[in-house]
Amino acid sequence: MVNVQQALENLRDSIAQVIADLEVWSTLQEVQDTLGLPKVDVSGGKHKYLRKVTAVASDDTIIRVAQQMLICYPGTRAQPSDADLQLFQDALWWIESRGIQQISNTCRYRIIESVEDTCFWGRLTLREFFAPAIPISVYGCDSMPEVGDDGCLYRAFADISVFFGEKSRQIKPSRISVAKYFREIGLTEWPDRRFCLLVERLVHPEVQLAQNQRVLVERLDELLQQEDFELRAEGSQAGLPVYKVRKRATAACGVPKYIIFAATEKPDIVIDDALDMNIRIVRHEDKCLVYDRPPPAGNLTWTKLVEWWCKQTNKPSNDEETRREFGERLQASLQSEAERVFFATYFRVFKPILGDDLPALLPQVYLHYDPRSLSERSKQVLVRQRMDFLMLLANATRIVIEIDGIQHYSEDKNSEGKRLASPSRYAEMVAEDRRIRNLGYEVYRFGGAEIVYRNAEKFVALDSAKATITSFFQELFTRHGINPVLERHSRP
């Protein structure tokens, strides 16, 4: 853990040092004004003056100035070195993380040791590999090792000769392990963000051939997951995924025992065994579906859901008519035209692309359940009971998708037949969103007006609806590593 206050003090000293080294008195005033640094009255040289300036500046000012210098230093005489910029950036990252290192030194060692037997720099030179992640000038040219014919790293001593009287002898290059080299350049001293840049560089398609990238992603991801991080595909270059190190989504507590979905009427549920939480539907059993299998380790796919349905109904799972019948049963539960357009577009666009791997989109899912009606209670005790759509993805990830109609943010019609905006109803909705997000759910909302519009007495799909829905799922699937190059195959 790094002392944040010390990081701030170091940042003050670094800012003062860099500006003093780059500017003369005649240019200092303009740079100081542009950066918004305070004025002070102190005698002495530039360094003493600027250290006083940064000492009296507030913490927020120091952070803002460092951020501005990273983006664009206002001086015209010279620019900060890569080493200076790294000092600024690392200090800012430590301050941002409150000095907490989430990726342990042990994990860092293991990741670097896992590439010991590889030419981790791939198709690049060492300098080209390090440049975007760790500025080389921080360490000086002499500290960069050389790559031997055997693909190993060696100290750069090959051109040094030692003279013994009239004879000379070439010093044999000294091999250095990858792990030792990274320890020397500060592996355990970097903020997490700096280390993540290195990992992302190790698996970047610019660096690695496709096969090598796949091997490294699998190897490094396994180690990162032990620290609750993961490599997540978030884009592509030339058809190959570009990975980012991300904190793993916090999984919702527990394992779902039952998923009650596709409800066309509210089921009447009793608990047969309170200890094991076994439930039984005593009314409207035929008006909903109850998925009672343990969720799969990976994504709950459309194929797995159909297989479950076929076992429930004793029908063949490879029969197209059965699949169509199941799809119609799900569609029957949809509550609005916007939901129907959303559901149909998802299948039309992504089923041809993902086939059997298409994640199931479960409609009208009971997330909460109140056995009594609103009229019986006289007041509402649950903000909502059903979600419009639910997806269950790998790593116990639960995706909730809501399609908001006007009833989500307005009250009943007034005497003129118009609905009134309801800040309290909207506040209840967003408060509930926050609550279930804190339980580990991902919640995404669409306005119904993004998907349909009213044409006379009915709602009709917008021309842009397909593009809106397709773009959302492309980004969602990329985020969760599901066929991360969808954009090559699917165009709205």
Sequence and secondary structure as in RCSB ss.txt:
>XXXX:A:sequence
MVNVQQALENLRDSIAQVIADLEVWSTLQEVQDTLGLPKVDVSGGKHKYLRKVTAVASDDTIIRVAQQMLICYPG
TRAQPSDADLQLFQDALWWIESRGIQQISNTCRYRIIESVEDTCFWGRLTLREFFAPAIPISVYGCDSMPEVGDD
GCLYRAFADISVFFGEKSRQIKPSRISVAKYFREIGLTEWPDRRFCLLVERLVHPEVQLAQNQRVLVERLDELLQ
QEDFELRAEGSQAGLPVYKVRKRATAACGVPKYIIFAATEKPDIVIDDALDMNIRIVRHEDKCLVYDRPPPAGNL
TWTKLVEWWCKQTNKPSNDEETRREFGERLQASLQSEAERVFFATYFRVFKPILGDDLPALLPQVYLHYDPRSLS
ERSKQVLVRQRMDFLMLLANATRIVIEIDGIQHYSEDKNSEGKRLASPSRYAEMVAEDRRIRNLGYEVYRFGGAE
IVYRNAEKFVALDSAKATITSFFQELFTRHGINPVLERHSRP
>XXXX:A:secstr
   HHHHHHHHHHHHHHHHHHH  HHHHHHHHHHHT       S HHHHHHHHHHHS HHHHHHHHHHHHH    
SS    HHHHHHHHHHHHHHHTTT   S HHHHHHHHHTTTTS TTTTS HHHHHTTTS GGGT GGGS EE TT
S EE S TT EEEETTEEEE    B  HHHHHHHTTGGGS HHHHHHHHHHHT TTTS HHHHHHHHHHHHHHHH
TTTEEEEEEEEETTEEEEEEEE     SS  S EEES SS  EEEEEETTTTEEEEEESGGGSEEE S   SS  
BHHHHHHHHHHHHT  TT HHHHHHHHHHHHTT  SHHHHHHHHHHHHHHHHHHGGG B  EEEEESS  SS HH
HHSS S S SEEEEEEEETTTEEEEEEEE GGGTEEEE TTS EEE HHHHHHHHHHHHHHHHTTEEEEEEEGGG
TEEEETTEEEE TTHHHHHHHHHHHHHHHTTSSTTGGGT   
